[in-house]
Amino acid sequence: RQIRHPATGEPMRDAQGREAYLDLLSLSSAAAQKARSAVQQKRIDARVRTVSLDEAVQEAMHVLAACTKGWHLVGLDGEAIDVPCTPDAAHELYTAPGLRFVADQASTFADAAGNFLPGSSTT
């Protein structure tokens, strides 16, 4: 999935012209289901019956991070960001102030089942 600039809608690129992208699994994937199960188990273990909005957002970003398998990141300034793709790094990316647009784009893409049908993805 290309990462698009929040102001222009154009694909973000680094100084060498490489597009910024996220390599994502579907939010219906086994990885997403496993992450949701872990969130639920954590709630059960802590005997949590309700969660705040902030906690729900953090949990959703945890699931999205589990679905993130690779990337090439580029800052708004066009500089490549050399950070290994890990679930913790993805969670940090998706929850970083000022980068909500990346989480929104990732979530929208990963939630659309049609993006994961054979021959449907261009990235």
C-alpha positions in Angstrom: 0.0 0.0 0.0 1.4 3.4 -1.0 1.6 6.0 1.7 0.1 9.2 0.4 0.9 12.7 1.5 -1.9 14.0 3.8 -2.0 17.4 2.1 -1.5 16.5 -1.6 -2.7 13.0 -1.8 0.3 12.2 -3.9 2.5 9.1 -3.2 5.3 10.0 -0.8 8.8 9.4 -2.2 12.3 9.6 -0.9 15.1 11.6 -2.5 15.9 8.6 -4.8 12.3 8.5 -6.0 11.4 5.3 -4.1 7.7 5.3 -3.0 6.8 5.0 0.7 4.7 1.9 1.3 3.4 -0.5 3.9 3.2 -4.2 3.3 0.0 -5.2 5.0 -2.1 -8.3 5.8 -5.9 -8.1 5.9 -7.6 -7.2 9.2 -9.3 -10.6 8.6 -6.0 -12.5 8.5 -4.8 -15.1 11.0 -2.3 -12.5 12.3 -5.1 -10.1 13.0 -7.2 -12.8 14.7 -4.3 -13.8 16.9 -3.6 -10.2 17.9 -7.3 -9.7 18.8 -7.3 -12.9 20.8 -4.2 -11.6 22.7 -6.0 -8.3 23.5 -9.1 -10.2 24.7 -7.0 -12.5 26.8 -5.2 -9.5 28.4 -8.6 -8.0 29.2 -9.7 -11.3 30.8 -6.5 -11.7 32.8 -6.9 -8.2 34.1 -10.6 -8.6 34.7 -11.3 -5.5 32.6 -15.0 -5.2 31.6 -14.8 -1.9 29.9 -12.1 0.1 28.2 -11.6 3.8 27.5 -11.6 5.2 24.0 -7.9 5.6 24.2 -7.4 2.0 25.3 -9.7 0.9 22.4 -7.6 2.9 19.9 -4.4 1.4 21.3 -5.8 -2.1 21.0 -6.8 -1.4 17.4 -3.3 -0.1 16.6 -1.9 -3.3 18.2 -3.9 -5.4 15.7 -2.9 -3.1 12.8 0.7 -3.4 13.8 0.4 -7.2 13.8 -0.8 -6.9 10.2 2.2 -4.8 9.1 4.9 -7.0 7.6 7.2 -4.6 5.8 7.6 -1.0 4.8 9.6 1.8 3.3 9.0 4.9 5.3 9.5 8.5 4.2 9.1 11.6 6.3 7.1 14.6 5.2 10.4 16.2 4.4 11.2 13.5 1.8 13.9 11.8 3.8 13.9 8.0 4.1 13.3 6.7 7.6 15.4 3.7 8.2 13.6 1.8 11.0 13.2 -2.0 10.9 9.6 -3.1 10.6 8.6 -4.8 13.9 5.2 -4.9 15.6 6.5 -2.5 18.3 7.9 -0.1 15.7 4.6 -0.3 13.7 2.6 0.4 16.8 4.8 3.4 17.5 4.4 4.6 14.0 0.6 4.3 14.1 0.3 6.1 17.4 2.8 8.9 16.8 1.5 12.4 17.0 1.2 13.9 13.6 1.2 10.6 11.8 -2.4 9.5 12.3 -2.8 9.7 8.5 -0.5 6.7 8.1 -2.6 4.6 10.5 -5.8 5.8 8.8 -4.5 4.8 5.3 -3.2 1.5 6.6 -6.4 0.6 8.4 -8.6 1.6 5.5 -6.6 -0.6 3.1 -6.3 -3.6 5.5 -10.0 -3.5 6.2 -11.1 -3.7 2.6 -11.4 -7.4 1.7 -11.2 -6.6 -2.0 -7.6 -5.6 -1.6 -6.7 -9.1 -0.7 -8.4 -11.1 -3.5 -6.1 -12.7 -6.1 -4.9 -10.1 -8.6 -6.5 -7.2 -6.8 -3.4 -5.6 -5.1 -0.9 -3.5 -7.0 1.6 -3.2 -4.2 
